[in-house]
Amino acid sequence: MSSFHGSKANPTRFHRSQIKYYLFLILLAVFMILPIVFMFSQALKPLNELFLYPPRFLVENPTFKNFYDLMNVTSVTVIPMTRFLFNSIVMTGSVVVLSIVISAMAGFALSKMQFKSKKIIFEANIIALMFVPASVAIPRYLIVNELGLTDNMLGHIIPLLAMPVGLFLIKQFVDQIPNDMIEAASMDGATNFIIFRKVVIPVIMPALATVAILAFQMAWNNTETSEIYMNKETLRTFAFYMTTLTGNLENKVAGQGIAAAAALIMFVPNLIIFVFLQSRVMDTMAHSGLK
Amino acid sequence: MDAMMFVGPFVVMFTIFIVIPVLVAIYLSFTYFNTVEAPVFIGLKNYVNLLTQDNVFMMYVLPNTFKFSLLVGPGGYILSFFLAWLLSQISRKPRSLLTLAIYSPSMTAAVAMAVVWLVVFSGDAAGYLNNFLINLGVINDPIQWTQSPHYLMYIMIAVTLWNSMGVGFLAMLAGILNINQELYEAGSIDGIKNRLQEVWYITIPSMKPQMLFGAVMAVVGTFQAGDIGVQLSGANPTPQYSGQVIINHIQDYGFIRYDMGYASAVSVVLLIIVYGLSKICWRLFSEKD
């Protein structure tokens, strides 16, 4: 009877009984990051190593040549790679900032204010969580076209701003702020805007960080807007440029090193941001219950 | 009035880019629309054609979609719960590190990873998988992995599963870590004998909201991920339609053949499927038992 003590999730220190979990997890983790290690290694390989036979997994004489080549592949496209990178940075930055602001304001209102359509909006948002953007790509294209956003930098940004997941996570987080706190502030004469800025924002920082990561991943990896809304090459993003490098890579020899370098540039920002904000993400996710 | 100011921007964006497109898609699905001329109303004809005339849809797209989503959806979901549970059993620092390793594939778009996969599955003898198998003596001649109708679907499934530890996985991990530890002690007094019982009677019921969130995200992610087939094979339609799923079919009709009305009908079908599956998850995990 007393031999069983419960499995103690979130243990504070190492115990022999955990070895089996470690063994399994480490093996699996290695398996999961193999392709990522490979991506790093491939990006640093000089041309002769890329086509060594038999192939080697790790790089032997690392070089940054692939990155220089990537910068210089103007012969194919006439447009320097930096232009795509610039578009991506502008677009991702705007999407992250604006979608956080929009979701935070809406989350606050849906959680702490009383108004008629509140229930409907939240319900619609939950249904929209199940929304697969590709399934309505066509009408979206028509609307973007009507609004004059095709071949316009704003066409990358505006369609991504309504983020159902973002609103959802923030609203769940604001729900935890005690109503008394809001009421007290409003007694002291604070307007809703001041309450939002001084009371709500500081408390929901973890949720904002999480939404920032999600928005970043969505925008940075997004190829759809370039593919469908942009006809001018100069307005397309780096992620899209990547797909032009990988298309038919199967048979293309010269592009492999360049494509590997580009893939690495796509991946690294995601990694850095997530590493920095990981604990906040976990905090937000703990409260992501649907109600 | 104040409230309107706060929700306003979201509601406007939400309506323009999510609600209206869905309504327009529903309308267009009853029309013939080639994007040049105005849509012509043709009633249910698109749906009738989809069900009776579209051989590709019935013979390849639908079976492929089912196969793909049945393996990737529940498979990825169970895998993410299992891994989240394992991760919760070790202490904090190593957990963060291992979580990062396991989550890292999901951080980057499949598009970027296609570079890696294409090198691994490259069709000539210098491709990693081919080389490996030739050295083992399993095969004699290199296999054109991503161009072969026999293998494309399995490669798609493997890549997507590898990529599937997303938001839902993080939510589940956080959910497990936040369960009140006293529940386990109480459970042990009430006669719970092993870990399996513990997971079934305590862990899962205590984190139902996160399980639901994870399930909804898994359903959506599964139907989102189908594009990987086109990325890997470099062609839409995929070789002999072997990796064709609903999303590719929509793109094929909408943006390659410019039959937007028909593509919209397929879109509506996809929306209904995703919504229906999410509703089932809702039933399974909703608070009231």
HADDOCK unambig.tbl for C-alpha pairs under 7 A between the chains (distance, minus, plus):
assign (segid A and resid 5 and name CA) (segid B and resid 185 and name CA) 6.87 0.50 0.50
assign (segid A and resid 5 and name CA) (segid B and resid 188 and name CA) 6.96 0.50 0.50
assign (segid A and resid 6 and name CA) (segid B and resid 184 and name CA) 5.51 0.50 0.50
assign (segid A and resid 6 and name CA) (segid B and resid 185 and name CA) 6.02 0.50 0.50
assign (segid A and resid 6 and name CA) (segid B and resid 188 and name CA) 6.33 0.50 0.50
assign (segid A and resid 7 and name CA) (segid B and resid 195 and name CA) 6.89 0.50 0.50
assign (segid A and resid 8 and name CA) (segid B and resid 181 and name CA) 6.96 0.50 0.50
assign (segid A and resid 9 and name CA) (segid B and resid 88 and name CA) 5.35 0.50 0.50
assign (segid A and resid 9 and name CA) (segid B and resid 89 and name CA) 5.08 0.50 0.50
assign (segid A and resid 9 and name CA) (segid B and resid 177 and name CA) 6.32 0.50 0.50
assign (segid A and resid 10 and name CA) (segid B and resid 88 and name CA) 5.28 0.50 0.50
assign (segid A and resid 10 and name CA) (segid B and resid 89 and name CA) 5.78 0.50 0.50
assign (segid A and resid 10 and name CA) (segid B and resid 90 and name CA) 6.26 0.50 0.50
assign (segid A and resid 10 and name CA) (segid B and resid 91 and name CA) 5.84 0.50 0.50
assign (segid A and resid 10 and name CA) (segid B and resid 177 and name CA) 5.93 0.50 0.50
assign (segid A and resid 11 and name CA) (segid B and resid 89 and name CA) 6.58 0.50 0.50
assign (segid A and resid 11 and name CA) (segid B and resid 90 and name CA) 6.00 0.50 0.50
assign (segid A and resid 11 and name CA) (segid B and resid 91 and name CA) 5.05 0.50 0.50
assign (segid A and resid 12 and name CA) (segid B and resid 91 and name CA) 5.41 0.50 0.50
assign (segid A and resid 13 and name CA) (segid B and resid 91 and name CA) 5.61 0.50 0.50
assign (segid A and resid 14 and name CA) (segid B and resid 91 and name CA) 6.54 0.50 0.50
assign (segid A and resid 18 and name CA) (segid B and resid 90 and name CA) 6.43 0.50 0.50
assign (segid A and resid 21 and name CA) (segid B and resid 86 and name CA) 6.23 0.50 0.50
assign (segid A and resid 29 and name CA) (segid B and resid 98 and name CA) 6.30 0.50 0.50
assign (segid A and resid 29 and name CA) (segid B and resid 101 and name CA) 5.51 0.50 0.50
assign (segid A and resid 29 and name CA) (segid B and resid 102 and name CA) 5.42 0.50 0.50
assign (segid A and resid 32 and name CA) (segid B and resid 101 and name CA) 6.79 0.50 0.50
assign (segid A and resid 32 and name CA) (segid B and resid 102 and name CA) 5.90 0.50 0.50
assign (segid A and resid 32 and name CA) (segid B and resid 162 and name CA) 6.88 0.50 0.50
assign (segid A and resid 33 and name CA) (segid B and resid 101 and name CA) 6.00 0.50 0.50
assign (segid A and resid 35 and name CA) (segid B and resid 116 and name CA) 6.59 0.50 0.50
assign (segid A and resid 39 and name CA) (segid B and resid 116 and name CA) 6.14 0.50 0.50
assign (segid A and resid 53 and name CA) (segid B and resid 126 and name CA) 5.98 0.50 0.50
assign (segid A and resid 54 and name CA) (segid B and resid 126 and name CA) 6.30 0.50 0.50
assign (segid A and resid 54 and name CA) (segid B and resid 131 and name CA) 6.84 0.50 0.50
assign (segid A and resid 55 and name CA) (segid B and resid 126 and name CA) 6.13 0.50 0.50
assign (segid A and resid 55 and name CA) (segid B and resid 128 and name CA) 6.49 0.50 0.50
assign (segid A and resid 102 and name CA) (segid B and resid 9 and name CA) 6.21 0.50 0.50
assign (segid A and resid 102 and name CA) (segid B and resid 10 and name CA) 5.65 0.50 0.50
assign (segid A and resid 103 and name CA) (segid B and resid 10 and name CA) 6.59 0.50 0.50
assign (segid A and resid 105 and name CA) (segid B and resid 6 and name CA) 4.98 0.50 0.50
assign (segid A and resid 105 and name CA) (segid B and resid 7 and name CA) 6.31 0.50 0.50
assign (segid A and resid 106 and name CA) (segid B and resid 6 and name CA) 5.39 0.50 0.50
assign (segid A and resid 106 and name CA) (segid B and resid 7 and name CA) 4.19 0.50 0.50
assign (segid A and resid 106 and name CA) (segid B and resid 10 and name CA) 6.24 0.50 0.50
assign (segid A and resid 109 and name CA) (segid B and resid 3 and name CA) 5.74 0.50 0.50
assign (segid A and resid 109 and name CA) (segid B and resid 6 and name CA) 5.92 0.50 0.50
assign (segid A and resid 109 and name CA) (segid B and resid 7 and name CA) 6.19 0.50 0.50
assign (segid A and resid 113 and name CA) (segid B and resid 3 and name CA) 6.45 0.50 0.50
assign (segid A and resid 130 and name CA) (segid B and resid 216 and name CA) 6.62 0.50 0.50
assign (segid A and resid 130 and name CA) (segid B and resid 220 and name CA) 5.81 0.50 0.50
assign (segid A and resid 130 and name CA) (segid B and resid 274 and name CA) 6.66 0.50 0.50
assign (segid A and resid 130 and name CA) (segid B and resid 275 and name CA) 6.31 0.50 0.50
assign (segid A and resid 130 and name CA) (segid B and resid 278 and name CA) 6.93 0.50 0.50
assign (segid A and resid 131 and name CA) (segid B and resid 220 and name CA) 6.91 0.50 0.50
assign (segid A and resid 132 and name CA) (segid B and resid 220 and name CA) 6.20 0.50 0.50
assign (segid A and resid 132 and name CA) (segid B and resid 224 and name CA) 6.27 0.50 0.50
assign (segid A and resid 134 and name CA) (segid B and resid 247 and name CA) 6.71 0.50 0.50
assign (segid A and resid 135 and name CA) (segid B and resid 247 and name CA) 6.94 0.50 0.50
assign (segid A and resid 135 and name CA) (segid B and resid 267 and name CA) 4.63 0.50 0.50
assign (segid A and resid 135 and name CA) (segid B and resid 270 and name CA) 6.51 0.50 0.50
assign (segid A and resid 135 and name CA) (segid B and resid 271 and name CA) 6.61 0.50 0.50
assign (segid A and resid 136 and name CA) (segid B and resid 21 and name CA) 6.08 0.50 0.50
assign (segid A and resid 136 and name CA) (segid B and resid 22 and name CA) 6.24 0.50 0.50
assign (segid A and resid 136 and name CA) (segid B and resid 25 and name CA) 6.32 0.50 0.50
assign (segid A and resid 136 and name CA) (segid B and resid 267 and name CA) 6.21 0.50 0.50
assign (segid A and resid 138 and name CA) (segid B and resid 254 and name CA) 6.86 0.50 0.50
assign (segid A and resid 138 and name CA) (segid B and resid 260 and name CA) 6.95 0.50 0.50
assign (segid A and resid 139 and name CA) (segid B and resid 21 and name CA) 4.92 0.50 0.50
assign (segid A and resid 139 and name CA) (segid B and resid 24 and name CA) 5.89 0.50 0.50
assign (segid A and resid 139 and name CA) (segid B and resid 25 and name CA) 5.78 0.50 0.50
assign (segid A and resid 140 and name CA) (segid B and resid 17 and name CA) 6.45 0.50 0.50
assign (segid A and resid 140 and name CA) (segid B and resid 21 and name CA) 5.36 0.50 0.50
assign (segid A and resid 159 and name CA) (segid B and resid 17 and name CA) 5.99 0.50 0.50
assign (segid A and resid 161 and name CA) (segid B and resid 13 and name CA) 6.72 0.50 0.50
assign (segid A and resid 162 and name CA) (segid B and resid 10 and name CA) 6.02 0.50 0.50
assign (segid A and resid 162 and name CA) (segid B and resid 13 and name CA) 5.42 0.50 0.50
assign (segid A and resid 162 and name CA) (segid B and resid 14 and name CA) 5.18 0.50 0.50
assign (segid A and resid 217 and name CA) (segid B and resid 107 and name CA) 6.86 0.50 0.50
assign (segid A and resid 221 and name CA) (segid B and resid 109 and name CA) 5.56 0.50 0.50
assign (segid A and resid 242 and name CA) (segid B and resid 112 and name CA) 6.95 0.50 0.50
assign (segid A and resid 243 and name CA) (segid B and resid 111 and name CA) 6.62 0.50 0.50
assign (segid A and resid 246 and name CA) (segid B and resid 115 and name CA) 6.10 0.50 0.50
assign (segid A and resid 247 and name CA) (segid B and resid 234 and name CA) 5.61 0.50 0.50
assign (segid A and resid 248 and name CA) (segid B and resid 234 and name CA) 5.57 0.50 0.50
assign (segid A and resid 250 and name CA) (segid B and resid 118 and name CA) 6.42 0.50 0.50
assign (segid A and resid 250 and name CA) (segid B and resid 122 and name CA) 6.03 0.50 0.50
assign (segid A and resid 259 and name CA) (segid B and resid 115 and name CA) 6.56 0.50 0.50
assign (segid A and resid 260 and name CA) (segid B and resid 115 and name CA) 6.34 0.50 0.50
assign (segid A and resid 263 and name CA) (segid B and resid 112 and name CA) 4.99 0.50 0.50
assign (segid A and resid 263 and name CA) (segid B and resid 113 and name CA) 6.95 0.50 0.50
assign (segid A and resid 263 and name CA) (segid B and resid 115 and name CA) 6.92 0.50 0.50
assign (segid A and resid 266 and name CA) (segid B and resid 112 and name CA) 6.75 0.50 0.50
assign (segid A and resid 267 and name CA) (segid B and resid 108 and name CA) 5.48 0.50 0.50
assign (segid A and resid 270 and name CA) (segid B and resid 107 and name CA) 5.98 0.50 0.50
assign (segid A and resid 270 and name CA) (segid B and resid 108 and name CA) 6.87 0.50 0.50
assign (segid A and resid 271 and name CA) (segid B and resid 107 and name CA) 6.91 0.50 0.50
assign (segid A and resid 282 and name CA) (segid B and resid 170 and name CA) 6.61 0.50 0.50
assign (segid A and resid 282 and name CA) (segid B and resid 174 and name CA) 5.46 0.50 0.50
assign (segid A and resid 285 and name CA) (segid B and resid 170 and name CA) 6.53 0.50 0.50
assign (segid A and resid 285 and name CA) (segid B and resid 171 and name CA) 4.48 0.50 0.50
assign (segid A and resid 285 and name CA) (segid B and resid 174 and name CA) 5.80 0.50 0.50
assign (segid A and resid 286 and name CA) (segid B and resid 171 and name CA) 6.13 0.50 0.50
assign (segid A and resid 286 and name CA) (segid B and resid 174 and name CA) 4.63 0.50 0.50
assign (segid A and resid 286 and name CA) (segid B and resid 175 and name CA) 5.04 0.50 0.50
assign (segid A and resid 286 and name CA) (segid B and resid 178 and name CA) 6.65 0.50 0.50
assign (segid A and resid 288 and name CA) (segid B and resid 171 and name CA) 6.83 0.50 0.50
assign (segid A and resid 288 and name CA) (segid B and resid 210 and name CA) 6.39 0.50 0.50
assign (segid A and resid 289 and name CA) (segid B and resid 209 and name CA) 4.11 0.50 0.50
assign (segid A and resid 289 and name CA) (segid B and resid 210 and name CA) 5.28 0.50 0.50
assign (segid A and resid 289 and name CA) (segid B and resid 213 and name CA) 6.87 0.50 0.50
assign (segid A and resid 290 and name CA) (segid B and resid 209 and name CA) 5.23 0.50 0.50
assign (segid A and resid 290 and name CA) (segid B and resid 213 and name CA) 6.73 0.50 0.50
